[in-house]
Amino acid sequence: MNAAIIELADIRKTYNEGTPVATEVLHGVNIALQAGEFACLIGPSGSGKSTLLNLIGLLERPTAGSYLLKGRAIQQADDDERTRARLRTLGFVFQFHHLLPAFTAIENVMLPGLMRDGAFTREHRVHAQQLLTSVGLADAMNKPPNQLSGGMQQRVAIARALSLSPDLVLADEPTGNLDTHSADEVFALMRQFNKTKGTAFLLVTHDPRLAARCDRTIELRDGSIVSDAPSSAASTVEHG
Amino acid sequence: MGFEWSVALRFLREGGMQTLLIVAGTTIGIAVIVFITGFLGDLQRDLIKRTLGVQAHIVVRPAEEVARPLRDAPAAVTQIPQIQTRAQRLRSVEQWQSLVPVLADTPGIRAVSPVAAGPGIIARGDASKTVTITGIILAPFVAVTRLNEKIVAGDLRVDPGDVLMGVDLARDLGVGIGDKVRLSTPTSPGYAYQVRGIYNLGARNLNRAGVYVGLATAQALHALPGGVSSIELAVDDLFGAPKLASRLGHAMPHEVESWTQANPQLLAALSNQTIMTLLVRFFLALVVAIGVSSVLVVAVVQKTKEIGILRAMGASRGRILRVFLLQGALIGASSAVLGSLCGYALTSVMSGILRASDGTRIFVARLEPDLYFYTFIVAAMLGVVAAAMPARRASKLDPAMAIRI
């Protein structure tokens, strides 16, 4: 539990760099996440949460600073290497599910395996079946996403994010557009995988209720971290 | 490629009506290309056959006699001789009897027919016409010219004393089968011959131009004892005739002329036709490619979010590129299969509609595996080329941006 998965030091991000409208949205962020951590990132809209998550998820590059992914400097690596790192180390869950509508639920879960191995195999199917069963979707495996409710789609997305057993799952408001009941279910699932598989999670959320149930809360305001503490403490002070 | 295949196929299936429409459009384009390509050769062969009438594909005749200056000038003196072109006598092809079997054994030559032809006059009573009197050996001559298909009255025979002529000449002279005509030449006062057969070559001037007699008869009339004025050849590949002719020309001391040299205006018309159809096919292919390209451009925009999520999940730029290139190839290849079927159907229908003046079919529908194979390969490549721009655009999408949409 003490190997750092990610270490960000003095990360800065400027959009439209070199133009008169250049805006620095992150002003020297320092974060380290250890294996098996369950942390959340809170903050008001426009505070840079999504940018930070995209940087950690290797979807964007920082303007300055150093980023070590599992001890390896990754921000200068070429696009293919960063893509490979995404496939093998990271999992994504987005607010609007982002399942591929052309594939059934189980195929969506099998896609990362297909990307890694170049073919759908029996092991992929068995593994995907296990994952979907564990998120309570044993009966909906062969349905296309548009026949699933929002909560069910998000559970498929979680199963997909976990299908290659990543070290870290990045979730951008995973319960943002779900009702309270579904949100609790989805959150409980992530919590459960965190405990059983030891997968680290970093959640962006607006929901103080959920933030309170994380192990650690990082608060971002105007592009700087204003607090980083065990959750109970943070949530009594701030609720985004 | 498993990933690329799965995603490309699903994207196309998800496209639904969009995919059906572009495949339909591409199929029609390819069907017309296959149709034009398939029947152009037949059409041109038919045209050549009808225009040439009984002309051979290649003619071997004695080299022209040339006049030379009588003395060689010293090196320092520029000589300005006046040389008149020699009048060409009717001469025999030297060593023709040993040449015929050599030609018959040459690959690409279907039939070899030695003939003795020269000018003459055909007369009946007061009426007379100048004609070419051609002496033939029946079997090889028929093999070269298919004269047997053109006989409309009487028999195809050239026994001693027989003459064959065209319908228009027979009408001009007012003769029918069994009537006598007189053939004479500058070198022979001539004799009476019996009209044995009448043919129709499909063109008046050809039907008036000549008469056919036995080889020995013509040799006597033209004072060419034992000689022939030319050797006529039929080849397997009509369009390869010029090449074969020039090869033969280099190998023997005779003049060898192909149908293209004898009929330059026909060749010009044919090559213009070929260029026109090439242009039509090229622009059809271009339209098809632009269609595929525009549909894929739209598909990339529609799938921006999916491309973003695939990139976030760990699909490299190269993979996204290949997904869209593959979609282009699949559209091209499937349209090639359907287009070949439709092209064949179109050829079948049109061969019944487009007919020659005498009502015979100009071309028949044939299955052409080679044509379909090349169509498949070219269409798939065309699809890939058409997909290049949209695929590049898809692969360059910024995943962070694409997901936010």
Interface residues (C-beta under 8 A of the other chain):
Chain A: S50 N54 G57 L59 E60 D79 D80 T83 R84 R86 L87 R88 F92 F94 H98 L100 P101 A102 F103 L111 P112 L114 M115 R116 D117 G118 A119 F120 R160
Chain B: M1 G2 F3 S6 V7 R10 F11 R13 E14 K305 E306 G308 I309 L310 R311 A312 M313 G314 A315 S316 R317 G318 R319 P399 A400 I403 R404
